[in-house]
Amino acid sequence: MVNRVWKRLMGAGFVEPAGDWEAHAASHPELMDWLATEFVGHGYDLKHVVRLIVTSSAYQRHATGHNLAAPPEKRLFAAPDRRRLEAEQVVDSLYAAAGKSIDTEELTFDPDARNAVEAAITLGHPSRAWMFCSLSNERDRPSLALPRAQAVTDVLEAFGWTGARQNPRSDRETEANVLQPGVLANSVMSTWITRVSADGALSALARRARSPEEVVDGVFLRFLTRLPTSQEREAFSAMLAPGFAGRVLPDSASHAPAELPRLPRVAWSNHLVPEATTIKNEMERRARAGEPPDPGLAPAWREAYEDLVWSVVNSPEFVWIP
């Protein structure tokens, strides 16, 4: 476990590959043994081991290491390898930066397909990315689809996640692929994240800002945890300057969208009823549409603001740990 935690944080393990202990010796056996002793001595507390590593000088150096590519005798761990956020970190970071909560259907299963909705096995409503599981159903019936949950797992899968908990893997695909920029740019979830909806954190930022530059600074801090460069601030501020003074509409209540009617619940016990697929199709339509935009912001200015958020989210810098 210590070897795997070290690899996760530093880019390579003391033993590589991390699961092959027969043919490979540890590059730093004394350090590995000390961390293992700390791990056991503190009741197998992984957080204690993580705290020891992340507060070390080695981890806190600029990520310029090439530990995984180096042979064991030259694996010095002078600095951590630069690494990409894992799938769950990507999703959780997107929601946290946008100030939104994960809002999906309840994850349920009824192996007998006869029970009422309340009697089905449930994993609850996911509030973090690690709480999702495989959404596959028998023959992929549309009436059993979970369109809101599927929008999240599409992003997770693009970054190497698999929902098959019964077949756990000790490693993941970390290579870049065309799906990754695709889901950040054009997925349903990317629409949710970049939408400036009423009472959201992005809307609050736009309303309290005293200048376009302050909006740009706020977005960069939320999504990239840094201030923009002077060139970035100038370019994006120019986008937001037109209409900034009149961005907040005086009578937003009259423009608020009407609340949509609730849909009947579809479960394993009634998913073969013809109306079930119609209901699920409407659920998917609503999921794709996402939350309505904030009616209190001028549409033209709000769309430029959303373009700013979209641009920052789709910066390669977002998915890489500095």
Secondary structure as UniProt FT lines:
FT   HELIX           2..10
FT   TURN            18..19
FT   HELIX           29..41
FT   TURN            42..43
FT   HELIX           46..54
FT   HELIX           57..60
FT   TURN            67..69
FT   HELIX           72..74
FT   STRAND          83..84
FT   HELIX           87..98
FT   STRAND          107..109
FT   TURN            111..112
FT   HELIX           117..119
FT   STRAND          121..124
FT   HELIX           129..131
FT   HELIX           138..140
FT   HELIX           142..144
FT   HELIX           147..158
FT   TURN            159..160
FT   TURN            165..166
FT   HELIX           179..186
FT   HELIX           188..194
FT   TURN            198..199
FT   HELIX           201..208
FT   HELIX           212..224
FT   HELIX           230..240
FT   TURN            242..243
FT   TURN            245..246
FT   HELIX           253..255
FT   TURN            268..272
FT   HELIX           274..289
FT   TURN            295..296
FT   HELIX           299..313
FT   HELIX           316..319
FT   STRAND          320..321
//
